[in-house]
Amino acid sequence: MSKDLLCLQGVNTFIGQSHILQGVDLRVPEGHITALLGRNGAGKTTTLRSIMGLWRVRSGQIVFDGARLEALPTHEIAARGLGYVPEHRAIFRDLSVYENLQIAERKRGDLERALPNLYALFPDLKRFEARAGRHLSGGQQQMLAIARAMVAENRLLLVDEPSEGLAPIIVGAIVDALRQLKQHMTVLLVEQNFRMAAALADYYCILDEGRVVQAGDMAELVVDSALTARLLGAV
């Protein structure tokens, strides 16, 4: 296994009085895709939001490239090279494709540098760069959300449920794009679609009721149908 770019150790996160993450340990090896799996309500999205500082952890450590993150505000965490694609896409619906990308610049020149690669990954975005986000299809909106997180020079991309609500042919395009991303950055992927996660990820971590119950090589999980059925309901 490669060195860990991101490591969570004993992370506890509360939302109000609810103890959502209960001592989560998670390793994300550099240069690979790690899938964070689990049933609905297991704590997957809370894990991503805790990493980004959107939910403040009560205790534990979040270490990115050797530096602690858990006490930093979200904008400083992002500035260290973490991109975040939240669930439900969260694009600016009244802005054009190009404007959505432009607003993601961290420093002048980011978009100019990134644009050729983004348009190569997502040709629809080039075709519709002047179109408002509200007039894109669901798949195109998801492509835009991923592309927007790639404008700045990020080392780690957190992606939450990219296949949700998309047709199979669009899911295939997202899979291809994320697979190509692995050449440039590390990815932590939350995905309910086990087939998609299995097609992409090198490693996995399964959450259940806020605790890690299993982690390892994705290739080993794929062939263990009894385990996937018990922990994920997948076959």
N, C-alpha and C positions, 0 to 999 in steps of 0.2 A: 504494500500500500504506500502511496505517495505521502509526503509530509502533509499534516493537517493545515489547511489555510484558515479554517474556522473550527473552534472547539467550544462547546458548551459544557460546563461542569456544575452539576448540582443546581440547575436553574429553577427557581420557584417564582411563579408569576401569579398574582391575584388580580381579578377583575371585581371590584367591589369587595364583597366578603367571600367570593367564590375562589377557591384555590385551584387554578386551572392547570398550571405546569407544576409538577410535584417532583422536583429533583431531577430534571432532565439532563442527561449526558448525551452529547451528539458530536460526532466527528465528521468533518467535511474535507476529504482529501483534495489537495490542489490538482487542477487539471482534469477533473472527473465530474460526472453528474451523480449526485446523491439524491435518492428519492426519499422523501419523508411521507410515510404511509400511515393509514389508520382509518377507522370508521369515522363517520360524522361526529363531531363533538369531541374528538380525541385530544385536540390541542395543537393541531398542525398549523393553522393560521396564527394562533397565539404565539407559537414558536417563532414564526417569521416576524411578527410584529414586535416581539420582545428583542430579537436581534437588531431590528432597526430602531429601537428605542421608542416605538409608538405605544407600547405598553412597558412600563418601568418594572424591572424585575425586583422582587423583594430580597432575594439572596441568590448567591451563586456567581459564576464568572462566565463572561462571553469574551473569548479571545480571538482576535482576527489578526493574522500575520504577526503574532507575538505581542500584540497590544490589547489591553483591556478596553471593552466598549461599553459595559453596562451602565456606567455613570455619565456617558456622553449624551448630548442632545441629538436628535435625529439628523439635523443638517450636518453635524460634524461626523457622524457615522457614515453618512452618504459620501462625504468629501474624502473619506479614507479609501473609497473604491468599492462601495457596495451599491448595486442597483436593485430596485424592488419593483416587481410587477404584481400588484395586488389582485385579489379576486375581483370579478365584475369589471375588470379593465380600467375603470377610472380615468378615461381619457377626457380631454376638454372638448366637449361635444360641439361647441360653437366655433372652435378654431379649426383651421384647415389641417390636413396631414402635415404639411411643412411647418406650420406654426406650432403644432404639438411637438414636433421634433426640435424646433428652434428653442422652445421654452425649457427644454431639458439640458441645454448647454450649461456646463459648470464653469467653463472658461472660454473665452473667445477662440474660435477656430475648431471647437469640438465637432460641430455638425459638419463643417466642410471636410474634415478628416474622415468622419464616420459615414457620410452619406453614400458614397459609392458602394460600400459593403452592405449597408442597410438596404439599398435598392436592389442589390444583387440577391440578397436573402429573401426580400419581399417585393417582387416586381409590381404587385398591385399598388403598393404605396407610391411608387414612381408614377404609375398611370393616373392615380387619383390624388396627387400631392396638393392640388388646389381645392379638393373637396372637403367640406366640413365633416368633422367626426361623426355627427349625428346621421349623415347620409351614407356611411359605410356599413357594410354587412357586419354581422357579429364576428366572423372570422377575420375580416379586415381590421376591425377594431382591436382584436387580440394581437394581430401582427403589429399594429401601431403601438400598442402598450408595451410589447416586447422591444420593438425598435427604439422606443423612447428611452428605455432603461439602458440601451447600448450606446447612446450618444456620447456620454462622458466615458472616460477611460476607466471602466470598472474592472476589477479583478474577480468579483464574485457577484453572481446574479441570483436573486431570490425570486422564484416564480411560483405563484399561487393559483392552482387549478386552471391551467391554460386551455384545457380541452372542454371546459364546462359549457354545455349548451351548443356545441359546434357539431356540424355534420361530419361524418367520417372522412370525407375527402379533404376537408379543411384541417381536421386533426392530423392527417398525414402530412400536410404542408408544415404545420407547426412542429411536428416531430422532426422533419428534415431540417428545419431551421435551427432547432435546439441542438440537434446532433452536430451541425456545423459550428455552432457557438463554442462547443467544447474545445475546438482548436485554439480559441482565444481567451476563454475565461472559464472559471469554475462555476458550476450551477448547483443550487439546492432547490429541488423541485418538489412542490406539494401537488399530488395528483391522485384523484379518486379513481381514474381509469387505470386499472392495474396493467392492462395490456400496453397502454402507452408508456407507463412508467417502466415496465419490463423491457420495452424496446429501446429505451433511452439510457437508463441508469446503470452505472457500474456498481454502485453500492446502495444499500437501503437502510432505513431505520424505521421501525414500527412503533407508533405511540398508541397507548390504550389508556383512557381516562387520565391523561396527563403524565403518564409514566412511559419510559422506554421499555418495551417488552422483548424486543428482538432487533438485532442489527447484524449486517454482514455483507457478503458479496451477493449482488442481485442474481447472478447466474445460479447460485445455490438455492435461492428462494424460488425461482421460476420452476424448478423441477420438484419442489416440495409442495405438492398440491394440498396435502393434508394441513400443512402449516398455514398456507395462504387462506384456505377455507376457514380455519379456526380463528385466525387473527383478523382477516380482512373480509371474509365472506366471498372471496374470489376463488375461482377454480381454473 
